[in-house]
Amino acid sequence: MSDIDYQRWTGPIAGAADPLLVLCKAVFAEFDSTYLLARLPRIADPDLWLAIEGGEWAGFKLGYRRGGALLYSWLGGVHPRLRGQGVASELMKRQHIHAAAAGYRFVETRTRAVNNPMIQLNLRHGFHIAGFEVDANGIEVVIQRKTLEGELAE
């Protein structure tokens, strides 16, 4: 595996917008900048974890508070050159340990139903299927949820 530094972003979330946008465009085949830029300033208690390789952002996991006990893991990805090396798993693990320490009881995510690698990764990390929906754009989405009990002990 490459030499990767994992760290939690502690600055204002607005300061992460530009490098996050660059990474999103590398991670996702088609990425609408407005999806990130319009929503980012409105999220409550952002929790951004980064994988940094050679000083460049190479992976991320971004969540935010939904209510008193739920962390919504909204967006994440790993640069294609680092996929399959455990980067996404490490980001998820760190996010969940930190969330449990911060008092969250659950983490929830929504994933496009065709994104089998993400659904499988979530299942390997203790998520269960909590629901299914078709979003406003007609895209099928799997809802997954995990209880954070025991995360601090890992």
C-alpha positions in Angstrom: 0.0 0.0 0.0 1.1 3.5 -0.6 2.3 5.8 2.2 -1.0 7.4 3.2 -1.7 9.8 6.0 -5.2 9.7 7.5 -6.5 12.8 9.2 -9.7 14.5 10.2 -10.3 18.0 8.8 -10.6 20.5 11.6 -10.9 23.7 9.7 -14.0 25.5 8.5 -15.8 23.2 6.0 -15.8 26.0 3.5 -12.0 25.8 3.4 -12.3 22.2 2.2 -14.6 22.9 -0.8 -12.0 23.5 -3.5 -9.7 20.5 -2.9 -12.8 18.3 -2.2 -14.3 19.3 -5.5 -11.1 18.4 -7.3 -11.1 15.0 -5.7 -14.8 14.4 -6.4 -14.2 15.0 -10.1 -11.4 12.4 -10.0 -13.4 9.9 -8.0 -16.8 10.1 -9.8 -17.2 9.6 -13.5 -19.8 12.4 -13.7 -19.9 14.9 -10.9 -22.1 18.0 -10.7 -20.1 20.7 -8.8 -23.4 22.3 -7.6 -24.3 19.0 -5.7 -21.3 19.6 -3.4 -21.0 23.4 -3.4 -24.7 24.2 -2.7 -25.0 21.6 0.1 -21.7 21.9 1.8 -22.3 25.3 3.6 -25.6 24.0 5.0 -24.5 20.8 6.7 -24.6 20.6 10.5 -21.4 19.5 12.4 -19.5 18.3 9.3 -17.1 15.3 9.9 -14.6 15.1 7.1 -11.9 12.4 7.0 -9.1 12.5 4.5 -6.6 10.1 3.0 -3.6 12.1 1.9 -0.9 10.7 -0.4 2.2 12.8 -1.3 0.5 15.9 0.0 -2.6 15.4 -2.2 -6.1 14.5 -1.2 -6.6 10.9 -2.4 -9.7 9.8 -0.5 -12.4 11.2 1.7 -15.4 10.4 3.9 -17.8 13.2 4.7 -20.6 13.0 7.2 -22.8 15.3 9.2 -25.2 15.3 12.1 -28.8 14.4 11.6 -30.5 14.7 15.0 -29.0 14.0 18.3 -27.7 10.5 17.7 -27.3 9.9 14.0 -24.3 10.6 11.8 -25.3 10.7 8.2 -22.3 9.5 6.1 -23.1 11.6 3.0 -20.3 11.4 0.5 -17.0 9.6 0.1 -14.6 8.1 -2.4 -11.1 7.1 -3.2 -9.0 8.1 -6.2 -9.1 5.3 -8.8 -5.3 4.7 -8.5 -5.7 3.7 -4.8 -8.9 1.6 -5.0 -8.6 -1.9 -3.6 -5.9 -1.0 -1.1 -8.1 -0.6 2.0 -8.3 3.2 1.9 -12.1 3.4 2.0 -12.2 0.9 4.9 -9.7 2.8 6.9 -11.6 6.1 6.4 -14.8 4.5 7.4 -13.3 2.9 10.5 -11.8 6.2 11.6 -15.1 8.0 11.0 -17.1 5.5 13.0 -14.7 5.5 16.0 -14.7 9.2 16.1 -18.5 9.3 15.8 -19.0 6.9 18.7 -16.6 9.0 20.8 -18.6 12.1 19.9 -21.8 10.5 21.2 -23.4 9.3 18.0 -25.3 6.0 18.4 -25.9 5.3 14.7 -24.4 6.0 11.3 -26.6 5.9 8.1 -25.8 6.1 4.5 -27.6 6.0 1.1 -25.9 4.4 -1.9 -27.1 4.0 -5.4 -28.4 0.4 -5.8 -26.0 -0.2 -8.7 -22.9 0.6 -6.5 -22.3 -2.9 -5.3 -18.7 -2.3 -4.1 -20.0 0.4 -1.7 -22.9 -1.7 -0.5 -20.6 -4.6 0.1 -18.0 -2.5 1.9 -20.8 -1.2 4.2 -22.0 -4.7 4.9 -18.4 -5.8 5.8 -18.3 -2.9 8.3 -21.4 -3.9 10.1 -24.2 -2.0 8.3 -27.5 -3.6 7.5 -30.0 -2.8 4.8 -32.6 -0.5 6.4 -34.6 0.5 3.3 -34.8 1.2 -0.3 -36.1 4.2 -2.2 -36.3 5.8 -5.6 -34.9 9.4 -5.4 -36.3 12.5 -7.1 -34.2 11.7 -10.2 -35.6 8.1 -10.5 -32.4 6.6 -9.2 -32.7 3.5 -7.0 -31.1 3.9 -3.6 -30.2 1.4 -0.8 -30.4 2.8 2.7 -27.9 1.2 5.2 -27.6 1.8 8.9 -25.2 0.7 11.6 -25.3 0.9 15.4 -22.0 2.3 16.7 -22.0 0.3 20.0 -18.6 -1.2 20.5 -16.7 1.1 18.1 -14.6 2.7 20.8 -13.3 -0.7 21.8 -11.9 -1.5 18.3 
